[in-house]
Amino acid sequence: MLASDGWVAIVRLEPYRVDWRSPEGQWLHGAPLPVPIERMDGADRRLYEGEPRPGQQRVPVRWPEYLPPFTIGWRPMATFDGKLVIRRAKSVRNPGTRYDVIDRRGHLVRQLLLPPNERILGFGRESVYVVVKDDVDLETVRRHPWS
């Protein structure tokens, strides 16, 4: 992720951590971040596969043994004050939308938990914008204070 001030964040999988590169080329390597080890079971695979449509065939997938700490394919976001926000992987045991907020030293500074039907869209100077999906899949955007 490239921040507006030229810093680059790289989210590492094993071990789960964030490394930062300054605009001058200096590296700051983050320490491993705390993450529970969750075995990926059949219920978790069904959560990610979703319900098949009539006539749809499932493509065989090679599932990992353990749930990854963050959502693969989702892009981390930067807050206005230079922190990194990483969307955590959902599981049947943890169905909410979870985020880790990481500072420029690679430390976890806070965790956010949103209901399963909400996700962060982006950040402003003093606000976080959240998309809320209702029971008929209508999405609305809400603004919340961010400090």
Order of alpha helices (4+ residues) and beta strands (2+ residues): beta-beta-beta-alpha-beta-beta-beta-beta-beta-beta-beta
